[in-house]
Amino acid sequence: MGNNIDIKTLEALRDGDHKSFEVVFIAYYNKTKAFINGYIKSQADAEELAEDLFVNL
């Protein structure tokens, strides 16, 4: 599947499916963390903020 998340996965995520969350998390966590780190220049804070984002997702 790679980084191409399909509609069925997103719909399952919306419905609370744990496996779908895992797929999205694996696909986007590192990219999200790198994006945040580009702004705040703190690896530890970027990790925490990325994790917070996924907890809220």
PDBQT receptor file of N, H, CA, C and O in Angstrom, charges set to zero:
ATOM      1  N   MET A   1       0.822  -1.193   0.000  1.00  0.00    +0.000 N 
ATOM      2  CA  MET A   1       0.000   0.000   0.000  1.00  0.00    +0.000 C 
ATOM      3  C   MET A   1       0.863   1.253   0.000  1.00  0.00    +0.000 C 
ATOM      4  O   MET A   1       0.468   2.246  -0.612  1.00  0.00    +0.000 OA
ATOM      5  N   GLY A   2       1.999   1.260   0.641  1.00  0.00    +0.000 N 
ATOM      6  H   GLY A   2       2.320   0.454   1.138  1.00  0.00    +0.000 HD
ATOM      7  CA  GLY A   2       2.893   2.403   0.648  1.00  0.00    +0.000 C 
ATOM      8  C   GLY A   2       2.270   3.619   1.292  1.00  0.00    +0.000 C 
ATOM      9  O   GLY A   2       1.596   3.513   2.317  1.00  0.00    +0.000 OA
ATOM     10  N   ASN A   3       2.494   4.770   0.697  1.00  0.00    +0.000 N 
ATOM     11  H   ASN A   3       3.042   4.856  -0.135  1.00  0.00    +0.000 HD
ATOM     12  CA  ASN A   3       1.953   6.014   1.230  1.00  0.00    +0.000 C 
ATOM     13  C   ASN A   3       0.644   6.411   0.565  1.00  0.00    +0.000 C 
ATOM     14  O   ASN A   3       0.126   7.497   0.828  1.00  0.00    +0.000 OA
ATOM     15  N   ASN A   4       0.109   5.565  -0.279  1.00  0.00    +0.000 N 
ATOM     16  H   ASN A   4       0.530   4.684  -0.492  1.00  0.00    +0.000 HD
ATOM     17  CA  ASN A   4      -1.162   5.851  -0.923  1.00  0.00    +0.000 C 
ATOM     18  C   ASN A   4      -2.282   5.227  -0.096  1.00  0.00    +0.000 C 
ATOM     19  O   ASN A   4      -2.550   4.030  -0.194  1.00  0.00    +0.000 OA
ATOM     20  N   ILE A   5      -2.917   6.043   0.703  1.00  0.00    +0.000 N 
ATOM     21  H   ILE A   5      -2.699   7.016   0.782  1.00  0.00    +0.000 HD
ATOM     22  CA  ILE A   5      -4.005   5.580   1.556  1.00  0.00    +0.000 C 
ATOM     23  C   ILE A   5      -5.287   5.647   0.732  1.00  0.00    +0.000 C 
ATOM     24  O   ILE A   5      -5.632   6.697   0.189  1.00  0.00    +0.000 OA
ATOM     25  N   ASP A   6      -5.986   4.522   0.645  1.00  0.00    +0.000 N 
ATOM     26  H   ASP A   6      -5.706   3.669   1.086  1.00  0.00    +0.000 HD
ATOM     27  CA  ASP A   6      -7.198   4.499  -0.172  1.00  0.00    +0.000 C 
ATOM     28  C   ASP A   6      -8.422   4.945   0.631  1.00  0.00    +0.000 C 
ATOM     29  O   ASP A   6      -8.376   5.072   1.855  1.00  0.00    +0.000 OA
ATOM     30  N   ILE A   7      -9.498   5.173  -0.086  1.00  0.00    +0.000 N 
ATOM     31  H   ILE A   7      -9.536   5.070  -1.080  1.00  0.00    +0.000 HD
ATOM     32  CA  ILE A   7     -10.744   5.659   0.513  1.00  0.00    +0.000 C 
ATOM     33  C   ILE A   7     -11.278   4.679   1.547  1.00  0.00    +0.000 C 
ATOM     34  O   ILE A   7     -11.765   5.102   2.596  1.00  0.00    +0.000 OA
ATOM     35  N   LYS A   8     -11.198   3.393   1.280  1.00  0.00    +0.000 N 
ATOM     36  H   LYS A   8     -10.802   3.049   0.428  1.00  0.00    +0.000 HD
ATOM     37  CA  LYS A   8     -11.708   2.390   2.225  1.00  0.00    +0.000 C 
ATOM     38  C   LYS A   8     -10.965   2.465   3.556  1.00  0.00    +0.000 C 
ATOM     39  O   LYS A   8     -11.573   2.322   4.616  1.00  0.00    +0.000 OA
ATOM     40  N   THR A   9      -9.666   2.685   3.505  1.00  0.00    +0.000 N 
ATOM     41  H   THR A   9      -9.171   2.801   2.644  1.00  0.00    +0.000 HD
ATOM     42  CA  THR A   9      -8.879   2.807   4.728  1.00  0.00    +0.000 C 
ATOM     43  C   THR A   9      -9.290   4.047   5.504  1.00  0.00    +0.000 C 
ATOM     44  O   THR A   9      -9.424   4.000   6.727  1.00  0.00    +0.000 OA
ATOM     45  N   LEU A  10      -9.491   5.155   4.802  1.00  0.00    +0.000 N 
ATOM     46  H   LEU A  10      -9.382   5.193   3.809  1.00  0.00    +0.000 HD
ATOM     47  CA  LEU A  10      -9.912   6.389   5.472  1.00  0.00    +0.000 C 
ATOM     48  C   LEU A  10     -11.312   6.263   6.069  1.00  0.00    +0.000 C 
ATOM     49  O   LEU A  10     -11.573   6.772   7.158  1.00  0.00    +0.000 OA
ATOM     50  N   GLU A  11     -12.195   5.595   5.366  1.00  0.00    +0.000 N 
ATOM     51  H   GLU A  11     -11.982   5.181   4.481  1.00  0.00    +0.000 HD
ATOM     52  CA  GLU A  11     -13.548   5.383   5.897  1.00  0.00    +0.000 C 
ATOM     53  C   GLU A  11     -13.502   4.493   7.132  1.00  0.00    +0.000 C 
ATOM     54  O   GLU A  11     -14.204   4.747   8.111  1.00  0.00    +0.000 OA
ATOM     55  N   ALA A  12     -12.681   3.456   7.087  1.00  0.00    +0.000 N 
ATOM     56  H   ALA A  12     -12.111   3.249   6.292  1.00  0.00    +0.000 HD
ATOM     57  CA  ALA A  12     -12.538   2.570   8.247  1.00  0.00    +0.000 C 
ATOM     58  C   ALA A  12     -11.925   3.327   9.421  1.00  0.00    +0.000 C 
ATOM     59  O   ALA A  12     -12.315   3.113  10.568  1.00  0.00    +0.000 OA
ATOM     60  N   LEU A  13     -10.970   4.210   9.141  1.00  0.00    +0.000 N 
ATOM     61  H   LEU A  13     -10.653   4.384   8.208  1.00  0.00    +0.000 HD
ATOM     62  CA  LEU A  13     -10.372   5.036  10.192  1.00  0.00    +0.000 C 
ATOM     63  C   LEU A  13     -11.443   5.918  10.829  1.00  0.00    +0.000 C 
ATOM     64  O   LEU A  13     -11.516   6.032  12.053  1.00  0.00    +0.000 OA
ATOM     65  N   ARG A  14     -12.251   6.526  10.011  1.00  0.00    +0.000 N 
ATOM     66  H   ARG A  14     -12.191   6.433   9.017  1.00  0.00    +0.000 HD
ATOM     67  CA  ARG A  14     -13.346   7.369  10.506  1.00  0.00    +0.000 C 
ATOM     68  C   ARG A  14     -14.281   6.582  11.416  1.00  0.00    +0.000 C 
ATOM     69  O   ARG A  14     -14.821   7.117  12.384  1.00  0.00    +0.000 OA
ATOM     70  N   ASP A  15     -14.463   5.293  11.088  1.00  0.00    +0.000 N 
ATOM     71  H   ASP A  15     -14.024   4.859  10.302  1.00  0.00    +0.000 HD
ATOM     72  CA  ASP A  15     -15.354   4.442  11.868  1.00  0.00    +0.000 C 
ATOM     73  C   ASP A  15     -14.677   3.822  13.085  1.00  0.00    +0.000 C 
ATOM     74  O   ASP A  15     -15.291   3.036  13.806  1.00  0.00    +0.000 OA
ATOM     75  N   GLY A  16     -13.400   4.176  13.318  1.00  0.00    +0.000 N 
ATOM     76  H   GLY A  16     -12.900   4.814  12.732  1.00  0.00    +0.000 HD
ATOM     77  CA  GLY A  16     -12.711   3.723  14.522  1.00  0.00    +0.000 C 
ATOM     78  C   GLY A  16     -11.932   2.426  14.381  1.00  0.00    +0.000 C 
ATOM     79  O   GLY A  16     -11.577   1.814  15.389  1.00  0.00    +0.000 OA
ATOM     80  N   ASP A  17     -11.662   2.000  13.176  1.00  0.00    +0.000 N 
ATOM     81  H   ASP A  17     -11.950   2.497  12.357  1.00  0.00    +0.000 HD
ATOM     82  CA  ASP A  17     -10.936   0.746  12.954  1.00  0.00    +0.000 C 
ATOM     83  C   ASP A  17      -9.466   0.904  13.336  1.00  0.00    +0.000 C 
ATOM     84  O   ASP A  17      -8.768   1.762  12.796  1.00  0.00    +0.000 OA
ATOM     85  N   HIS A  18      -8.997   0.070  14.272  1.00  0.00    +0.000 N 
ATOM     86  H   HIS A  18      -9.564  -0.627  14.711  1.00  0.00    +0.000 HD
ATOM     87  CA  HIS A  18      -7.625   0.157  14.776  1.00  0.00    +0.000 C 
ATOM     88  C   HIS A  18      -6.598  -0.155  13.692  1.00  0.00    +0.000 C 
ATOM     89  O   HIS A  18      -5.568   0.515  13.613  1.00  0.00    +0.000 OA
ATOM     90  N   LYS A  19      -6.855  -1.143  12.867  1.00  0.00    +0.000 N 
ATOM     91  H   LYS A  19      -7.692  -1.687  12.930  1.00  0.00    +0.000 HD
ATOM     92  CA  LYS A  19      -5.922  -1.525  11.808  1.00  0.00    +0.000 C 
ATOM     93  C   LYS A  19      -5.732  -0.375  10.812  1.00  0.00    +0.000 C 
ATOM     94  O   LYS A  19      -4.619  -0.142  10.341  1.00  0.00    +0.000 OA
ATOM     95  N   SER A  20      -6.788   0.327  10.499  1.00  0.00    +0.000 N 
ATOM     96  H   SER A  20      -7.693   0.137  10.881  1.00  0.00    +0.000 HD
ATOM     97  CA  SER A  20      -6.698   1.470   9.591  1.00  0.00    +0.000 C 
ATOM     98  C   SER A  20      -5.869   2.584  10.212  1.00  0.00    +0.000 C 
ATOM     99  O   SER A  20      -5.075   3.228   9.527  1.00  0.00    +0.000 OA
ATOM    100  N   PHE A  21      -6.051   2.811  11.503  1.00  0.00    +0.000 N 
ATOM    101  H   PHE A  21      -6.696   2.288  12.060  1.00  0.00    +0.000 HD
ATOM    102  CA  PHE A  21      -5.231   3.808  12.183  1.00  0.00    +0.000 C 
ATOM    103  C   PHE A  21      -3.754   3.435  12.077  1.00  0.00    +0.000 C 
ATOM    104  O   PHE A  21      -2.904   4.285  11.812  1.00  0.00    +0.000 OA
ATOM    105  N   GLU A  22      -3.467   2.173  12.285  1.00  0.00    +0.000 N 
ATOM    106  H   GLU A  22      -4.157   1.483  12.501  1.00  0.00    +0.000 HD
ATOM    107  CA  GLU A  22      -2.091   1.691  12.203  1.00  0.00    +0.000 C 
ATOM    108  C   GLU A  22      -1.501   1.945  10.812  1.00  0.00    +0.000 C 
ATOM    109  O   GLU A  22      -0.352   2.371  10.690  1.00  0.00    +0.000 OA
ATOM    110  N   VAL A  23      -2.278   1.686   9.783  1.00  0.00    +0.000 N 
ATOM    111  H   VAL A  23      -3.212   1.340   9.883  1.00  0.00    +0.000 HD
ATOM    112  CA  VAL A  23      -1.825   1.897   8.408  1.00  0.00    +0.000 C 
ATOM    113  C   VAL A  23      -1.503   3.378   8.180  1.00  0.00    +0.000 C 
ATOM    114  O   VAL A  23      -0.459   3.707   7.616  1.00  0.00    +0.000 OA
ATOM    115  N   VAL A  24      -2.393   4.261   8.613  1.00  0.00    +0.000 N 
ATOM    116  H   VAL A  24      -3.241   3.994   9.071  1.00  0.00    +0.000 HD
ATOM    117  CA  VAL A  24      -2.193   5.700   8.432  1.00  0.00    +0.000 C 
ATOM    118  C   VAL A  24      -1.002   6.173   9.270  1.00  0.00    +0.000 C 
ATOM    119  O   VAL A  24      -0.183   6.962   8.800  1.00  0.00    +0.000 OA
ATOM    120  N   PHE A  25      -0.911   5.693  10.498  1.00  0.00    +0.000 N 
ATOM    121  H   PHE A  25      -1.577   5.052  10.880  1.00  0.00    +0.000 HD
ATOM    122  CA  PHE A  25       0.196   6.078  11.376  1.00  0.00    +0.000 C 
ATOM    123  C   PHE A  25       1.541   5.695  10.766  1.00  0.00    +0.000 C 
ATOM    124  O   PHE A  25       2.457   6.516  10.709  1.00  0.00    +0.000 OA
ATOM    125  N   ILE A  26       1.657   4.464  10.314  1.00  0.00    +0.000 N 
ATOM    126  H   ILE A  26       0.913   3.797  10.359  1.00  0.00    +0.000 HD
ATOM    127  CA  ILE A  26       2.908   3.992   9.721  1.00  0.00    +0.000 C 
ATOM    128  C   ILE A  26       3.248   4.786   8.463  1.00  0.00    +0.000 C 
ATOM    129  O   ILE A  26       4.415   5.084   8.211  1.00  0.00    +0.000 OA
ATOM    130  N   ALA A  27       2.241   5.125   7.682  1.00  0.00    +0.000 N 
ATOM    131  H   ALA A  27       1.293   4.882   7.887  1.00  0.00    +0.000 HD
ATOM    132  CA  ALA A  27       2.477   5.834   6.428  1.00  0.00    +0.000 C 
ATOM    133  C   ALA A  27       2.890   7.289   6.644  1.00  0.00    +0.000 C 
ATOM    134  O   ALA A  27       3.658   7.830   5.849  1.00  0.00    +0.000 OA
ATOM    135  N   TYR A  28       2.396   7.931   7.698  1.00  0.00    +0.000 N 
ATOM    136  H   TYR A  28       1.772   7.492   8.344  1.00  0.00    +0.000 HD
ATOM    137  CA  TYR A  28       2.571   9.371   7.816  1.00  0.00    +0.000 C 
ATOM    138  C   TYR A  28       3.309   9.869   9.056  1.00  0.00    +0.000 C 
ATOM    139  O   TYR A  28       3.626  11.057   9.123  1.00  0.00    +0.000 OA
ATOM    140  N   TYR A  29       3.593   9.031  10.023  1.00  0.00    +0.000 N 
ATOM    141  H   TYR A  29       3.335   8.067   9.969  1.00  0.00    +0.000 HD
ATOM    142  CA  TYR A  29       4.231   9.517  11.253  1.00  0.00    +0.000 C 
ATOM    143  C   TYR A  29       5.585  10.172  10.972  1.00  0.00    +0.000 C 
ATOM    144  O   TYR A  29       5.816  11.306  11.392  1.00  0.00    +0.000 OA
ATOM    145  N   ASN A  30       6.469   9.485  10.277  1.00  0.00    +0.000 N 
ATOM    146  H   ASN A  30       6.282   8.564   9.936  1.00  0.00    +0.000 HD
ATOM    147  CA  ASN A  30       7.809  10.039  10.045  1.00  0.00    +0.000 C 
ATOM    148  C   ASN A  30       7.769  11.313   9.217  1.00  0.00    +0.000 C 
ATOM    149  O   ASN A  30       8.526  12.245   9.488  1.00  0.00    +0.000 OA
ATOM    150  N   LYS A  31       6.907  11.372   8.220  1.00  0.00    +0.000 N 
ATOM    151  H   LYS A  31       6.292  10.615   8.000  1.00  0.00    +0.000 HD
ATOM    152  CA  LYS A  31       6.782  12.588   7.406  1.00  0.00    +0.000 C 
ATOM    153  C   LYS A  31       6.218  13.745   8.234  1.00  0.00    +0.000 C 
ATOM    154  O   LYS A  31       6.662  14.886   8.106  1.00  0.00    +0.000 OA
ATOM    155  N   THR A  32       5.246  13.440   9.071  1.00  0.00    +0.000 N 
ATOM    156  H   THR A  32       4.884  12.513   9.174  1.00  0.00    +0.000 HD
ATOM    157  CA  THR A  32       4.659  14.463   9.931  1.00  0.00    +0.000 C 
ATOM    158  C   THR A  32       5.698  14.991  10.909  1.00  0.00    +0.000 C 
ATOM    159  O   THR A  32       5.816  16.200  11.107  1.00  0.00    +0.000 OA
ATOM    160  N   LYS A  33       6.444  14.091  11.512  1.00  0.00    +0.000 N 
ATOM    161  H   LYS A  33       6.348  13.109  11.351  1.00  0.00    +0.000 HD
ATOM    162  CA  LYS A  33       7.482  14.475  12.466  1.00  0.00    +0.000 C 
ATOM    163  C   LYS A  33       8.544  15.346  11.780  1.00  0.00    +0.000 C 
ATOM    164  O   LYS A  33       8.968  16.355  12.345  1.00  0.00    +0.000 OA
ATOM    165  N   ALA A  34       8.968  14.977  10.596  1.00  0.00    +0.000 N 
ATOM    166  H   ALA A  34       8.624  14.158  10.137  1.00  0.00    +0.000 HD
ATOM    167  CA  ALA A  34       9.971  15.754   9.866  1.00  0.00    +0.000 C 
ATOM    168  C   ALA A  34       9.435  17.141   9.502  1.00  0.00    +0.000 C 
ATOM    169  O   ALA A  34      10.157  18.134   9.588  1.00  0.00    +0.000 OA
ATOM    170  N   PHE A  35       8.186  17.200   9.103  1.00  0.00    +0.000 N 
ATOM    171  H   PHE A  35       7.599  16.393   9.033  1.00  0.00    +0.000 HD
ATOM    172  CA  PHE A  35       7.562  18.479   8.761  1.00  0.00    +0.000 C 
ATOM    173  C   PHE A  35       7.551  19.410   9.971  1.00  0.00    +0.000 C 
ATOM    174  O   PHE A  35       7.936  20.574   9.869  1.00  0.00    +0.000 OA
ATOM    175  N   ILE A  36       7.110  18.893  11.108  1.00  0.00    +0.000 N 
ATOM    176  H   ILE A  36       6.797  17.947  11.190  1.00  0.00    +0.000 HD
ATOM    177  CA  ILE A  36       7.062  19.693  12.337  1.00  0.00    +0.000 C 
ATOM    178  C   ILE A  36       8.468  20.111  12.746  1.00  0.00    +0.000 C 
ATOM    179  O   ILE A  36       8.689  21.262  13.122  1.00  0.00    +0.000 OA
ATOM    180  N   ASN A  37       9.417  19.185  12.674  1.00  0.00    +0.000 N 
ATOM    181  H   ASN A  37       9.237  18.250  12.369  1.00  0.00    +0.000 HD
ATOM    182  CA  ASN A  37      10.796  19.489  13.055  1.00  0.00    +0.000 C 
ATOM    183  C   ASN A  37      11.384  20.600  12.184  1.00  0.00    +0.000 C 
ATOM    184  O   ASN A  37      12.222  21.375  12.645  1.00  0.00    +0.000 OA
ATOM    185  N   GLY A  38      10.953  20.677  10.947  1.00  0.00    +0.000 N 
ATOM    186  H   GLY A  38      10.272  20.048  10.572  1.00  0.00    +0.000 HD
ATOM    187  CA  GLY A  38      11.413  21.746  10.066  1.00  0.00    +0.000 C 
ATOM    188  C   GLY A  38      11.036  23.128  10.572  1.00  0.00    +0.000 C 
ATOM    189  O   GLY A  38      11.713  24.111  10.268  1.00  0.00    +0.000 OA
ATOM    190  N   TYR A  39       9.972  23.207  11.333  1.00  0.00    +0.000 N 
ATOM    191  H   TYR A  39       9.422  22.409  11.581  1.00  0.00    +0.000 HD
ATOM    192  CA  TYR A  39       9.529  24.487  11.871  1.00  0.00    +0.000 C 
ATOM    193  C   TYR A  39      10.098  24.777  13.250  1.00  0.00    +0.000 C 
ATOM    194  O   TYR A  39      10.517  25.900  13.530  1.00  0.00    +0.000 OA
ATOM    195  N   ILE A  40      10.114  23.766  14.113  1.00  0.00    +0.000 N 
ATOM    196  H   ILE A  40       9.773  22.854  13.885  1.00  0.00    +0.000 HD
ATOM    197  CA  ILE A  40      10.477  24.054  15.506  1.00  0.00    +0.000 C 
ATOM    198  C   ILE A  40      11.911  23.686  15.848  1.00  0.00    +0.000 C 
ATOM    199  O   ILE A  40      12.407  24.082  16.903  1.00  0.00    +0.000 OA
ATOM    200  N   LYS A  41      12.592  22.939  14.986  1.00  0.00    +0.000 N 
ATOM    201  H   LYS A  41      12.190  22.617  14.129  1.00  0.00    +0.000 HD
ATOM    202  CA  LYS A  41      14.006  22.591  15.148  1.00  0.00    +0.000 C 
ATOM    203  C   LYS A  41      14.308  21.895  16.478  1.00  0.00    +0.000 C 
ATOM    204  O   LYS A  41      15.355  22.123  17.084  1.00  0.00    +0.000 OA
ATOM    205  N   SER A  42      13.383  21.050  16.922  1.00  0.00    +0.000 N 
ATOM    206  H   SER A  42      12.532  20.865  16.431  1.00  0.00    +0.000 HD
ATOM    207  CA  SER A  42      13.589  20.256  18.133  1.00  0.00    +0.000 C 
ATOM    208  C   SER A  42      13.014  18.868  17.877  1.00  0.00    +0.000 C 
ATOM    209  O   SER A  42      11.798  18.698  17.803  1.00  0.00    +0.000 OA
ATOM    210  N   GLN A  43      13.894  17.879  17.742  1.00  0.00    +0.000 N 
ATOM    211  H   GLN A  43      14.882  18.017  17.803  1.00  0.00    +0.000 HD
ATOM    212  CA  GLN A  43      13.468  16.516  17.443  1.00  0.00    +0.000 C 
ATOM    213  C   GLN A  43      12.508  15.981  18.503  1.00  0.00    +0.000 C 
ATOM    214  O   GLN A  43      11.482  15.386  18.173  1.00  0.00    +0.000 OA
ATOM    215  N   ALA A  44      12.841  16.192  19.770  1.00  0.00    +0.000 N 
ATOM    216  H   ALA A  44      13.675  16.675  20.038  1.00  0.00    +0.000 HD
ATOM    217  CA  ALA A  44      12.000  15.679  20.862  1.00  0.00    +0.000 C 
ATOM    218  C   ALA A  44      10.611  16.316  20.828  1.00  0.00    +0.000 C 
ATOM    219  O   ALA A  44       9.605  15.621  20.965  1.00  0.00    +0.000 OA
ATOM    220  N   ASP A  45      10.557  17.625  20.648  1.00  0.00    +0.000 N 
ATOM    221  H   ASP A  45      11.375  18.190  20.537  1.00  0.00    +0.000 HD
ATOM    222  CA  ASP A  45       9.265  18.314  20.591  1.00  0.00    +0.000 C 
ATOM    223  C   ASP A  45       8.479  17.916  19.340  1.00  0.00    +0.000 C 
ATOM    224  O   ASP A  45       7.256  17.790  19.384  1.00  0.00    +0.000 OA
ATOM    225  N   ALA A  46       9.191  17.719  18.224  1.00  0.00    +0.000 N 
ATOM    226  H   ALA A  46      10.185  17.821  18.188  1.00  0.00    +0.000 HD
ATOM    227  CA  ALA A  46       8.522  17.290  16.991  1.00  0.00    +0.000 C 
ATOM    228  C   ALA A  46       7.894  15.919  17.172  1.00  0.00    +0.000 C 
ATOM    229  O   ALA A  46       6.773  15.686  16.720  1.00  0.00    +0.000 OA
ATOM    230  N   GLU A  47       8.605  15.007  17.830  1.00  0.00    +0.000 N 
ATOM    231  H   GLU A  47       9.516  15.196  18.197  1.00  0.00    +0.000 HD
ATOM    232  CA  GLU A  47       8.039  13.677  18.094  1.00  0.00    +0.000 C 
ATOM    233  C   GLU A  47       6.797  13.783  18.958  1.00  0.00    +0.000 C 
ATOM    234  O   GLU A  47       5.786  13.137  18.683  1.00  0.00    +0.000 OA
ATOM    235  N   GLU A  48       6.870  14.592  20.000  1.00  0.00    +0.000 N 
ATOM    236  H   GLU A  48       7.692  15.116  20.224  1.00  0.00    +0.000 HD
ATOM    237  CA  GLU A  48       5.723  14.733  20.907  1.00  0.00    +0.000 C 
ATOM    238  C   GLU A  48       4.517  15.342  20.189  1.00  0.00    +0.000 C 
ATOM    239  O   GLU A  48       3.387  14.888  20.370  1.00  0.00    +0.000 OA
ATOM    240  N   LEU A  49       4.758  16.359  19.384  1.00  0.00    +0.000 N 
ATOM    241  H   LEU A  49       5.676  16.728  19.237  1.00  0.00    +0.000 HD
ATOM    242  CA  LEU A  49       3.657  16.991  18.667  1.00  0.00    +0.000 C 
ATOM    243  C   LEU A  49       3.051  16.055  17.622  1.00  0.00    +0.000 C 
ATOM    244  O   LEU A  49       1.832  16.027  17.449  1.00  0.00    +0.000 OA
ATOM    245  N   ALA A  50       3.887  15.295  16.930  1.00  0.00    +0.000 N 
ATOM    246  H   ALA A  50       4.877  15.318  17.070  1.00  0.00    +0.000 HD
ATOM    247  CA  ALA A  50       3.380  14.333  15.949  1.00  0.00    +0.000 C 
ATOM    248  C   ALA A  50       2.547  13.259  16.645  1.00  0.00    +0.000 C 
ATOM    249  O   ALA A  50       1.491  12.867  16.150  1.00  0.00    +0.000 OA
ATOM    250  N   GLU A  51       3.028  12.787  17.794  1.00  0.00    +0.000 N 
ATOM    251  H   GLU A  51       3.887  13.106  18.196  1.00  0.00    +0.000 HD
ATOM    252  CA  GLU A  51       2.255  11.797  18.542  1.00  0.00    +0.000 C 
ATOM    253  C   GLU A  51       0.931  12.385  19.004  1.00  0.00    +0.000 C 
ATOM    254  O   GLU A  51      -0.103  11.723  18.919  1.00  0.00    +0.000 OA
ATOM    255  N   ASP A  52       0.951  13.616  19.491  1.00  0.00    +0.000 N 
ATOM    256  H   ASP A  52       1.791  14.154  19.560  1.00  0.00    +0.000 HD
ATOM    257  CA  ASP A  52      -0.283  14.283  19.912  1.00  0.00    +0.000 C 
ATOM    258  C   ASP A  52      -1.277  14.388  18.758  1.00  0.00    +0.000 C 
ATOM    259  O   ASP A  52      -2.476  14.173  18.935  1.00  0.00    +0.000 OA
ATOM    260  N   LEU A  53      -0.762  14.721  17.573  1.00  0.00    +0.000 N 
ATOM    261  H   LEU A  53       0.212  14.896  17.429  1.00  0.00    +0.000 HD
ATOM    262  CA  LEU A  53      -1.620  14.819  16.404  1.00  0.00    +0.000 C 
ATOM    263  C   LEU A  53      -2.332  13.491  16.144  1.00  0.00    +0.000 C 
ATOM    264  O   LEU A  53      -3.537  13.464  15.893  1.00  0.00    +0.000 OA
ATOM    265  N   PHE A  54      -1.578  12.391  16.205  1.00  0.00    +0.000 N 
ATOM    266  H   PHE A  54      -0.599  12.413  16.409  1.00  0.00    +0.000 HD
ATOM    267  CA  PHE A  54      -2.177  11.082  15.933  1.00  0.00    +0.000 C 
ATOM    268  C   PHE A  54      -3.099  10.627  17.058  1.00  0.00    +0.000 C 
ATOM    269  O   PHE A  54      -4.072   9.918  16.803  1.00  0.00    +0.000 OA
ATOM    270  N   VAL A  55      -2.815  11.017  18.288  1.00  0.00    +0.000 N 
ATOM    271  H   VAL A  55      -2.024  11.593  18.495  1.00  0.00    +0.000 HD
ATOM    272  CA  VAL A  55      -3.729  10.697  19.390  1.00  0.00    +0.000 C 
ATOM    273  C   VAL A  55      -5.072  11.384  19.151  1.00  0.00    +0.000 C 
ATOM    274  O   VAL A  55      -6.128  10.795  19.379  1.00  0.00    +0.000 OA
ATOM    275  N   ASN A  56      -5.021  12.630  18.693  1.00  0.00    +0.000 N 
ATOM    276  H   ASN A  56      -4.163  13.109  18.509  1.00  0.00    +0.000 HD
ATOM    277  CA  ASN A  56      -6.250  13.371  18.430  1.00  0.00    +0.000 C 
ATOM    278  C   ASN A  56      -6.977  12.866  17.186  1.00  0.00    +0.000 C 
ATOM    279  O   ASN A  56      -8.191  13.031  17.063  1.00  0.00    +0.000 OA
ATOM    280  N   LEU A  57      -6.240  12.254  16.272  1.00  0.00    +0.000 N 
ATOM    281  H   LEU A  57      -5.254  12.120  16.373  1.00  0.00    +0.000 HD
ATOM    282  CA  LEU A  57      -6.845  11.707  15.070  1.00  0.00    +0.000 C 
ATOM    283  C   LEU A  57      -7.744  10.554  15.436  1.00  0.00    +0.000 C 
ATOM    284  O   LEU A  57      -8.357   9.946  14.559  1.00  0.00    +0.000 OA
TER     285      LEU A  57
